[in-house]
């Protein structure tokens, strides 16, 4: 699953990302931020209670976000 935030304002990208991660039912997602301000701020958008790990992908401007297993 992939979310492309490239081209959004920082605030709009943050809102879209927060809505996305709270609604997605996947083990991981790829988030495309582009190489600007969103990329610089992206790591601060994630809370350790739901994000297990963030991997910066080799192509700049993209991350793989791994989630904890959801409890039922």
Buried (B, 14 or more C-beta within 10 A) or exposed (E): EEBBBBEBEBEEBBEBBEEBBEEBEEEBBBBBBBEEEBBEEBEEBBEEEEBEEBEEEEEEBBBBBEBEEEEE
